[in-house]
Every structure is written in structure tokens, then in C-alpha cells.
Amino acid sequence: MTSFAAAVKKYETLCEQNDVPAETVMAFLVELSRQERYNLYMHYEEEMPAELEEQFSAGMERILKQEPMAHVLGYSWFYGYKMLVSGDVLIPRPETEELCAHILSRIDRYFPAGELACADIGTGSGAIAITVAKEEPRVRMTATDISAEAVAMAERNAALNEADITFMTGDYLQPLIAAGIRLDILISNPPYIPAEETMEHSVVDFEPHVALFGGDDGLKGYRAIFRSCRQVLKEKAMMAFEMGWDQRERMGRLVEELLPEARYEILRDMNGKDRMLFVYFGLDPDTQQNND
Ligand code: GLN
């Protein structure tokens, strides 16, 4: 038998020795206690109930081998919504919550009234599609993914969060083109890591490569979308993308080359890194903002 305090201390030390952030221990224990409706703070110096202790140490052993906490729990939190995850989908990232916040503020600015046809391309867990649909009731959301397993997971998440979303399986814009859908807003967090880039074990060993790697320069998905987006966008439309922190120059050139009539802006995330691309077609230039 161990107290909460002793168990946390033990695993924090093990984390430090295994190159896992020590904060993970408390974050994991808080989630487990929440599931059990157990008030951790009231009992922190007391003995852990046997069942909780078992769950906690079994989970921590996996986390010490670099397995993401979201996989051990089977879910993560995104914009206050619970999202089920597995090895079939990318674990939703905090940067992507920021993308959603920027999308929602631009909807208010550029599309102040009426219904909005919106699509999330490569939806994965469905985190972006669900959040935008829940937070902006005027949105009619379609979500696509090339992976049938990802679509199945996104459908479960939409049901869990009571979001009304139409799902389609297929490569980038193909399902939308086939269905003749026209959009006000196109959103995507495509794979953007260059093929040769080395990444942390916890990411490369556990998350789907189809959601991470975007060809030699990481821009394959953006090229595919930029080339065919006119077939699915209305005349007045907005596109919103997540992008890699070191892609500003190449991304700017790509937009100027493939979408010369559009205006665009690249925004930084809370860590000051270039992270989001917004592209505007036929929208009022006076309301354009630039954060450079
Ligand atoms: N942000 C993710 C990572 O760095 C990558 C997401 C993506 O490729 N779209 O692990």
C-alpha cells in the first residue's frame, strides 16, 4: 500500500530518469481520479485505494515507455470537449485549439449572418469539426478523412459530443467534389512534417504517419488542396490551415503561385511560432488583419 503522495513522488523520479515530463504523473492521476469521482486533494496524504493504485501504476509503466497519456486513457481534452483517441488518429494538440479560436473569430468578422457550409479535410479524431460545429451553430459541417478508421473514431466523437456532422471517406477534396458541395469555409490540419524529419519517439512510434508526414517538404497536402479548392469554394470564401512553424516562406510562395487571386495571412501560436494560414477569396480587404 502507498499514499498518493508517495506514488506521485516515485513516478516523478522515474519520469525524470526516462525522459518523460514529470508533470505527466499528476495530470494522469487527476484524470484517473476524475473518472472514479475521487477527490484527490482531500486524500492526497492517505493510502490509494487498491484499484486506483493498480490502474495508476499499470498506466504509468506504459507512459514511462513513451506511450502518450491520451492512448493510455483512451481520450484527451480539446476546447473543453472530450475526444476519444487511438493509434488511428492524431492526438488533438493545443495549437489546434488556437486554430479553432481564430476560425471562430473570423467567422464573426467575415460571415456575420446566415448559414455557413463548412468542411474539415483530414478530420482525424474530428476535434476541429466538432469544436467549430458546437461553438458556431450557423455552421453546417462536413468532415472527410482518407482513413476509414479515423472517420469511425470521428463519428464516435461527434455522437459523444452531440455534434451534427456529415462524414465522408476519401482523399482530400475528392468526396466533396464528387458530391458537388460548395463551401464558405474550408479547414484543414493536413500532415505537414517533412518526410525525413526526426521526431520524438512518443509521436513517431504511436501516432499515425499518414496524419503526420506531408511528403519531402511537408507541403504535399496543401498543394493538393490549393490545386482543387476552387472546385469546392464559393466566390466569397475562407480557408484555414494549421502549418509547420518553419514553413512561412515556402507556404507564402505556394499560395502566391497557386492562388494568386487570394489574400492570406500567417498567424503565430502562443509559443510565438508561425502556425496558422488563413486564405481569403473575395472577402473585404478593409477588414483584413495582419499580425506581422
Ligand atoms: N503538430 C503535430 C506535431 O508536431 C503535427 C500535426 C500535423 O502534421 N498536422 O506532432
Residues whose N, C-alpha, C, O or C-beta is under 5 A from the ligand:
A	BS01	LIG	N189 P190 P191 Y192 I193 A211 L212
